[in-house]
Amino acid sequence: MIKAVLFDLDNTLIDFMRMKKYCCEDAMKAMIAAGLPMSKRKAMHVLYELYDKYGIEYHKIFQKFLKKVVGRVEWKILAEGVVAYRRAKHSLLHPYPKTVTTLIELNRMGLKLGIVSDAPRMRAWLRIADMHLSDFFDFVITKDDVRGKLKPHHLPFRTAVRKLGVKPEEILFVGDNPQRDIKGAMEAGMKTALALYGEHPERKSSGADYRLKSVHDIVGIVKALKTEK
């Protein structure tokens, strides 16, 4: 019987990588208009190389970018890029289709709901609040809540089990990343569902119990699981 559902955040509830791409493109366009001497294509290539090195959440990425391409931080260029990024982010940060409907139905079924994210605490909460999803969840676990340990490390999953107060086999974990989300949840003893609508490319050999074409597929899965003895 299923008693709780845990979600990854980015690319499971939020179309994060799509948002990130368009925000960065707008930032590069604004920087170029402000005097950055390179093409948008080249700028995006360099920027994503830096994201690969420092992490997709690194908050001083544009400073690193400017130091790399022009040798110093040009504050006018930086400011134009940051403003353009923030403006685009506000307009593009949305949950996947039917996410709210799904969460409402799961709440009505009496399930406990939580989020386990590798994002920093403040950034995760800001994204959740911006999409008006805060009230759906009993708790949110970020990397800052588990001493910086990232999935598939056992600590985020064990912390979630403790907060839920149910057995691991009574939990369904939903995520888009086979190596972090699915592997970690399986090792913790949870049932797993892979979000095929997310951005992660390695999906064929995930080993997940279920595969989701839409976030709303969770409702049918949970209904079937809740009837299990």
C-alpha positions as CSV (number, residue, x, y, z in Angstrom):
1,M,0.0,0.0,0.0
2,I,1.3,3.5,-0.9
3,K,1.1,6.2,1.8
4,A,3.4,8.9,0.5
5,V,4.8,10.4,-2.7
6,L,8.2,12.1,-2.9
7,F,9.2,14.3,-5.9
8,D,12.4,15.6,-7.3
9,L,11.9,19.3,-8.1
10,D,13.7,20.4,-11.3
11,N,12.7,18.7,-14.5
12,T,10.1,16.7,-12.5
13,L,7.7,19.3,-11.2
14,I,9.4,22.3,-13.0
15,D,10.5,22.5,-16.6
16,F,13.8,23.8,-15.3
17,M,16.2,23.2,-18.2
18,R,13.9,24.8,-20.7
19,M,13.6,27.9,-18.4
20,K,17.4,27.9,-17.9
21,K,18.1,27.8,-21.6
22,Y,15.8,30.7,-22.5
23,C,16.9,32.8,-19.6
24,C,20.6,32.4,-20.6
25,E,19.8,33.2,-24.2
26,D,18.1,36.4,-23.1
27,A,21.0,37.3,-20.8
28,M,23.5,36.8,-23.6
29,K,21.5,38.9,-26.0
30,A,21.4,41.7,-23.4
31,M,25.1,41.4,-22.8
32,I,26.0,41.6,-26.5
33,A,23.7,44.7,-26.8
34,A,25.7,46.2,-23.9
35,G,29.0,45.6,-25.6
36,L,30.0,42.0,-25.2
37,P,32.3,41.3,-28.2
38,M,31.1,37.9,-29.3
39,S,28.2,36.0,-31.0
40,K,25.4,34.6,-29.0
41,R,26.2,31.1,-30.2
42,K,29.8,31.3,-28.9
43,A,28.7,33.0,-25.7
44,M,26.2,30.2,-24.9
45,H,28.9,27.6,-25.6
46,V,31.3,29.2,-23.2
47,L,28.6,29.8,-20.6
48,Y,27.5,26.1,-20.6
49,E,31.1,25.0,-20.3
50,L,31.3,27.0,-17.1
51,Y,28.0,25.6,-15.9
52,D,29.5,22.1,-16.4
53,K,32.5,23.1,-14.3
54,Y,30.9,25.0,-11.5
55,G,27.3,23.6,-11.5
56,I,24.0,24.6,-13.0
57,E,23.1,26.5,-9.8
58,Y,26.3,28.5,-9.5
59,H,25.2,32.0,-8.6
60,K,28.2,33.9,-9.9
61,I,28.3,32.3,-13.3
62,F,28.1,35.6,-15.2
63,Q,31.1,37.0,-13.3
64,K,33.1,33.9,-14.2
65,F,31.9,34.2,-17.8
66,L,33.0,37.8,-18.2
67,K,36.4,37.1,-16.6
68,K,36.9,34.3,-19.0
69,V,35.8,36.1,-22.2
70,V,36.9,39.7,-21.6
71,G,39.4,39.3,-18.7
72,R,37.4,41.2,-16.1
73,V,33.9,41.9,-14.8
74,E,32.4,44.7,-16.9
75,W,29.6,45.9,-14.6
76,K,27.4,47.5,-17.2
77,I,27.4,44.2,-19.2
78,L,26.9,42.1,-16.1
79,A,24.0,44.2,-14.9
80,E,22.2,44.1,-18.3
81,G,22.6,40.3,-18.4
82,V,21.4,39.7,-14.9
83,V,18.3,41.9,-15.4
84,A,17.4,40.1,-18.6
85,Y,17.9,36.7,-17.0
86,R,15.6,37.6,-14.0
87,R,13.0,39.1,-16.3
88,A,12.9,36.0,-18.4
89,K,12.9,33.7,-15.4
90,H,9.8,35.3,-13.9
91,S,7.9,34.8,-17.1
92,L,9.1,31.2,-17.8
93,L,9.1,29.5,-14.5
94,H,6.1,27.2,-14.6
95,P,5.2,23.7,-13.4
96,Y,4.6,21.0,-16.0
97,P,1.1,20.7,-17.4
98,K,-1.4,19.1,-14.9
99,T,1.1,19.4,-12.0
100,V,-1.3,21.4,-9.8
101,T,-4.3,19.1,-10.7
102,T,-2.1,16.1,-9.8
103,L,-1.1,17.4,-6.4
104,I,-4.7,18.4,-5.5
105,E,-5.8,14.8,-6.3
106,L,-3.0,13.3,-4.3
107,N,-3.8,15.5,-1.4
108,R,-7.4,14.5,-1.5
109,M,-6.3,10.8,-1.4
110,G,-4.8,11.5,2.0
111,L,-1.2,11.0,0.9
112,K,1.8,12.7,2.5
113,L,3.8,14.6,-0.1
114,G,7.4,15.8,0.0
115,I,10.2,17.1,-2.2
116,V,13.8,15.9,-2.3
117,S,16.0,18.3,-4.3
118,D,19.7,18.7,-5.0
119,A,19.1,22.5,-5.3
120,P,20.3,24.9,-2.7
121,R,17.7,25.6,0.0
122,M,16.8,29.2,-0.9
123,R,16.7,28.6,-4.7
124,A,14.5,25.6,-4.3
125,W,12.0,27.4,-2.0
126,L,11.9,30.5,-4.3
127,R,11.0,28.3,-7.3
128,I,8.4,26.5,-5.3
129,A,6.9,29.7,-3.9
130,D,7.0,31.4,-7.4
131,M,4.8,28.6,-8.7
132,H,2.4,28.7,-5.7
133,L,3.2,25.1,-4.8
134,S,4.3,25.5,-1.2
135,D,1.1,24.5,0.5
136,F,1.0,21.1,-1.2
137,F,4.0,19.6,0.5
138,D,4.6,18.4,4.1
139,F,8.3,19.2,3.7
140,V,11.1,20.1,1.3
141,I,14.6,18.6,1.6
142,T,17.4,20.4,-0.2
143,K,21.1,19.8,-0.3
144,D,21.6,22.3,2.5
145,D,19.4,20.2,4.8
146,V,21.5,17.1,4.4
147,R,25.1,18.5,4.8
148,G,25.4,19.0,1.1
149,K,24.9,15.4,0.2
150,L,23.5,14.9,-3.3
151,K,21.3,12.1,-4.6
152,P,21.9,9.1,-4.9
153,H,23.6,9.4,-1.5
154,H,21.5,7.7,1.2
155,L,21.1,10.7,3.5
156,P,18.5,12.7,1.5
157,F,16.3,9.6,1.2
158,R,16.7,8.5,4.8
159,T,15.9,12.0,6.0
160,A,12.7,11.9,3.9
161,V,11.7,8.5,5.3
162,R,12.2,9.8,8.8
163,K,10.1,12.9,8.2
164,L,7.3,10.9,6.6
165,G,7.1,8.3,9.4
166,V,6.2,5.5,7.0
167,K,8.1,2.4,5.6
168,P,10.3,3.0,2.5
169,E,8.2,0.5,0.5
170,E,5.1,2.6,1.2
171,I,6.7,5.5,-0.6
172,L,6.7,6.3,-4.4
173,F,9.6,8.5,-5.5
174,V,9.2,10.4,-8.8
175,G,12.2,11.8,-10.6
176,D,13.7,12.4,-14.0
177,N,17.3,11.3,-13.3
178,P,18.0,7.6,-13.4
179,Q,21.4,7.8,-11.7
180,R,20.4,10.2,-8.9
181,D,16.6,9.9,-8.4
182,I,15.8,6.3,-9.4
183,K,19.0,4.6,-8.2
184,G,18.9,6.4,-4.8
185,A,15.3,5.7,-4.2
186,M,15.6,2.1,-5.2
187,E,18.5,1.6,-2.9
188,A,16.5,3.2,-0.1
189,G,13.7,0.6,-0.7
190,M,11.2,2.9,-2.3
191,K,9.0,2.3,-5.3
192,T,10.1,4.5,-8.3
193,A,8.6,6.3,-11.2
194,L,10.7,7.9,-14.0
195,A,9.5,11.2,-15.5
196,L,10.0,10.7,-19.2
197,Y,8.8,14.3,-19.8
198,G,11.8,15.6,-18.0
199,E,15.1,16.6,-19.5
200,H,17.5,13.7,-18.6
201,P,18.5,11.7,-21.6
202,E,19.5,8.4,-19.9
203,R,16.2,6.6,-19.5
204,K,16.2,3.2,-21.2
205,S,17.9,1.3,-18.4
206,S,16.7,3.2,-15.4
207,G,15.2,0.2,-13.7
208,A,12.3,2.3,-12.5
209,D,9.0,0.5,-11.5
210,Y,7.0,2.9,-13.6
211,R,7.5,5.3,-16.5
212,L,5.5,8.6,-16.7
213,K,4.6,10.3,-19.9
214,S,2.8,13.0,-17.9
215,V,3.0,14.0,-14.3
216,H,-0.7,13.1,-14.0
217,D,0.1,9.5,-14.7
218,I,1.1,9.3,-11.0
219,V,-2.6,9.4,-9.9
220,G,-3.4,6.2,-11.6
221,I,-0.3,4.5,-10.3
222,V,-1.0,5.6,-6.8
223,K,-4.6,4.4,-6.9
224,A,-3.4,1.0,-8.0
225,L,-0.7,0.9,-5.3
226,K,-3.1,2.0,-2.5
227,T,-5.2,-1.1,-3.1
228,E,-2.2,-3.4,-2.6
229,K,-2.1,-5.4,0.6
